[in-house]
Amino acid sequence: MKIYLVGGAVRDALLGLPIKDRDHLVVGASITQMQQQGFRQVGKSFPVFLHPDSGEEYALARTERKTGYGYGGFDFDAAPTVTLEQDLIRRDLTINAMARDSEGQLHDPHGGMADLNARILRHVSPAFVEDPLRVLRVARFAARFHHLGFTVAAQTLRLMQQLSDSGELAHLSAERVWQETERALAEPNPEIYFELLHQCGALAVLFPELAALQGVAQPEAYHGGLDALAHTLLALQLAATEQAPPSVRFAVLLHDLGKALTPKSEWPRHIGHESAGLKPVKALCERLRVPNEWRDLALQVCAQHLNVHRALTLKPSTLLKLFDRCDVWRKPERFSHTLDASRLDAIGRPDQQQAAYPAQAYLQGALAAANRVCVKAIVADGFKGPAIREELSQRRLLALAQFKARESNS
Ligand SMILES: Nc1ncnc2c1ncn2[C@@H]1O[C@H](COP(=O)(O)OP(=O)(O)OP(=O)(O)O)[C@@H](O)[C@H]1O
């Protein structure tokens, strides 16, 4: 039996990047032999094992035969006769299809090193089209390595287009699509993931609500000629630049979905797009089984971003309504994320990246003022049951009025 280091660990070491997972490939061993050596099999049908001491992954070299649509429709052959080359040829990208043996020798039958030096993401073989998930994987690696100068090879992009046109993407499970998307959102350039998906036609299949933003005009004075999709992706790029949490990036991505529903006769204005956007945000989150907390933040940002923008002009009673609707008393962190996403929306416009956004500090100040109202004092004053809530509201309203007066005088 021979053991190789493969995939991301080999690639990242060559790029001088920190190594996250060390995946190993075992050639010339059977499942029984692995078990006899103390390795523990992960799952029944998958020839992957965990090392008894390090817990690192060891996969048997395997070939695959496609038996159905999308991810999961494969038969594995992990017999001891499967060679290193046979295993590497079924991998997605040449830079992911290199192996290093225990003597330190690099095995690179598909020109991964040359592509790595030329900063090219290239498919390994025409078998690329057998797994539609690879469209998303390539886009994700492009989002990760864009800042290092990587681009997708023209031929690989054509295969991605072919896969998008074939209808196979629709057979990918929601879990797989979300897993890649969630990881892409955490990359340094998540906007590249969505741009590439758009370029190859996959966005219209997997994220039709987003694709519909393309060509949707916005007021020239605010958006300097950017359509709603370009504005969204610029705001997403800024979110990643300032290392906003992935859930905030996701909310930024979905904040303007309602603009695709404005009748064309009303363009470039989009009155009511905040409430119109709730339906497509819900539909997308439901379809991809997005975690509840991410969905709720996206819904809040969609519904409230305009109210946040105009915070300084809001009456105390409207401010209180905004706080109540955002459930700030129980979910302060979500509200703070809503403020960040709203600011990213505001600066996600040409020449606005450095613009000040006073609404954020203003709302934080207003919230702090409202929070100083003490429930204990209300109880001590003899209020009980629903009366406490009513009195709390009144006192918060007063605190907000005092805050607003102070701010206007300063
Ligand atoms: N759907 C797929 N099609 C082809 N090859 C794949 C696929 N999924 C994974 N691989 C191969 O398995 C390796 C490990 O996959 P994994 O998803 O862990 O990515 P990685 O390259 O280790 O990057 P990272 O874990 O840092 O995102 C890849 O480098 C690639 O060679």
The ligand as an SDF file (V2000), in Angstrom:
LIG
                    3D

 31 33  0  0  0  0  0  0  0  0999 V2000
  -17.2650   17.1990   -6.6030 N   0  0  0  0  0  0  0  0  0  0  0  0
  -15.9700   16.9290   -6.8050 C   0  0  0  0  0  0  0  0  0  0  0  0
  -15.5160   16.5900   -8.0340 N   0  0  0  0  0  0  0  0  0  0  0  0
  -14.2160   16.3160   -8.2340 C   0  0  0  0  0  0  0  0  0  0  0  0
  -13.2790   16.3640   -7.2970 N   0  0  0  0  0  0  0  0  0  0  0  0
  -13.6660   16.7020   -6.0460 C   0  0  0  0  0  0  0  0  0  0  0  0
  -15.0250   17.0050   -5.7380 C   0  0  0  0  0  0  0  0  0  0  0  0
  -15.1020   17.2750   -4.4180 N   0  0  0  0  0  0  0  0  0  0  0  0
  -13.8520   17.1610   -3.9380 C   0  0  0  0  0  0  0  0  0  0  0  0
  -12.9750   16.8260   -4.9000 N   0  0  0  0  0  0  0  0  0  0  0  0
  -11.5290   16.5430   -4.7430 C   0  0  0  0  0  0  0  0  0  0  0  0
  -11.3010   16.2890   -3.3620 O   0  0  0  0  0  0  0  0  0  0  0  0
  -10.3750   17.2300   -2.8200 C   0  0  0  0  0  0  0  0  0  0  0  0
  -10.8100   17.6360   -1.4190 C   0  0  0  0  0  0  0  0  0  0  0  0
  -12.0700   18.3010   -1.4890 O   0  0  0  0  0  0  0  0  0  0  0  0
  -12.4360   19.5070   -0.5170 P   0  0  0  0  0  0  0  0  0  0  0  0
  -13.8550   19.8540   -0.7690 O   0  0  0  0  0  0  0  0  0  0  0  0
  -12.0190   19.1500    0.8630 O   0  0  0  0  0  0  0  0  0  0  0  0
  -11.5780   20.6960   -1.0870 O   0  0  0  0  0  0  0  0  0  0  0  0
  -10.1060   21.1540   -0.8180 P   0  0  0  0  0  0  0  0  0  0  0  0
   -9.4190   21.1590   -2.1550 O   0  0  0  0  0  0  0  0  0  0  0  0
   -9.4600   20.3800    0.2880 O   0  0  0  0  0  0  0  0  0  0  0  0
  -10.2970   22.6390   -0.4190 O   0  0  0  0  0  0  0  0  0  0  0  0
  -10.9020   23.2170    0.9510 P   0  0  0  0  0  0  0  0  0  0  0  0
  -11.2420   22.0900    1.8600 O   0  0  0  0  0  0  0  0  0  0  0  0
   -9.7640   24.0640    1.4410 O   0  0  0  0  0  0  0  0  0  0  0  0
  -12.0780   23.9960    0.4830 O   0  0  0  0  0  0  0  0  0  0  0  0
  -10.3490   18.3860   -3.8040 C   0  0  0  0  0  0  0  0  0  0  0  0
   -9.0990   19.0520   -3.7770 O   0  0  0  0  0  0  0  0  0  0  0  0
  -10.5950   17.6860   -5.1130 C   0  0  0  0  0  0  0  0  0  0  0  0
   -9.4050   17.0920   -5.5810 O   0  0  0  0  0  0  0  0  0  0  0  0
  1  2  1  0
  2  3  1  0
  2  7  2  0
  3  4  2  0
  4  5  1  0
  5  6  2  0
  6  7  1  0
  6 10  1  0
  7  8  1  0
  8  9  2  0
  9 10  1  0
 10 11  1  0
 11 12  1  0
 11 30  1  0
 12 13  1  0
 13 14  1  0
 13 28  1  0
 14 15  1  0
 15 16  1  0
 16 17  2  0
 16 18  1  0
 16 19  1  0
 19 20  1  0
 20 21  2  0
 20 22  1  0
 20 23  1  0
 23 24  1  0
 24 25  2  0
 24 26  1  0
 24 27  1  0
 28 29  1  0
 28 30  1  0
 30 31  1  0
M  END
$$$$
